[in-house]
Amino acid sequence: LHVQHFNTTEKFLIGKYGLITMGLTYSTAIVLPIVSFFFIAFGILEDSGYLPRLTVMANRIFKKIGLNGKAALPMVLGLGCDTMATLTTRTLDTKKERIIATLILALGIPCSAQLGVVLGMLGSISLKALLVTFGVVLFQILLVGFLASKIIRGEPSDFIIEIPPIRIPKVSNVFIKTVARLEWFLKEAVPLFLLGTLMLFIVDKTGLLKVLERLCSPVITGLLSLPQEATWTFIVGFLRRDYGAAGLYQMQQAGLLTATQIVVSMVVITLFVPCLANFFVIIKEHGLKKALYMAGFIFPFAILVGAILNLFLKMMNVQF
């Protein structure tokens, strides 16, 4: 009994889904350096005076989806880490804008870890596969954003921003801003990564992970025409987005996926429900009810888009 208890404790800390091996490693060794780079880049853009100009350039397209140019910051930051980007939606002026921005981040903005895997897989096929995948994802972002702007109550805020002169950034200013934002990340996001890892450990330990695989397998193999092995990647993709993409990458390397299946799976995994850490942040920012609404919409929507794309590619006999 003592040995069994020790093994469980050991796995809880340093096992496959351990708090140290996964939670701390992912949040500090993988995400933190990427987020640090983004914070440095944003500090330079902000201190140089270019960031306000970027928001002005993005304002016209964002107005179509119920946002304004200020939403450019969380959207670009989402390419680093959606969890952190969701926290930065606080800078938007109205509740409606914060909800729409959070929904779009959860729906179609891939984090850097996932984006790297997706680009690697699609780049090994063809430019056509890359353009189709991201073209479909971008269209869905614009479509959902436009519909959300019509459905969600509230008025958009006025876009008023001061345009400072372009100047050379000061190293000290960029450093201070970066340190302050990293401290914010460590306090706000890392505990949520650990909580997400704990949930993953419990799901795996109780056998619920295998039950979910059996329940979801008919959808993955039927509607998306993907191998049964892909079911696990989508389940784990909710717990950790890059794990889901990495699982599909391993299947590609093993020769288990055709080019069409890779494109379909990349679209679905990109549009899929946000990772568990991001889901917890959405709960923190908007409450459990809205978070469940978002996840309840995104999951079937991603499957539907994937099923339609799969059918279209087969009917048109599109070759990659």
Buried (B, 14 or more C-beta within 10 A) or exposed (E): EEEEEEEEEEBBBEBEBBBEBBBBBBBBEBBBEBBBEBBBBBBBBBBBBBBBBBBBEBBEBBBEBBBBBBBBBBBBBBBBBBBBBBBBBEEBBBEBBBBBBBBBBBBBBBBBBBBBBBBEBBEEBBEBBBEBBBEBBEEBBBEBBBEBBEEBEBEBBEBEBEEBEEEEBEEEEBEEBBEEBBEBBEEBBBBBBBBBBBBBBEBBBEEEBEEBBEEBBEBBBEBBBBBEBBBBBBBBBBBBBBBBBBBBBEBBEEEBBBBBBBBBBBBBBBBBBBBBBBBBBBBBBBEEEBBEBBBEBBBEBBBEBBBBBBEEBEEEEBEB
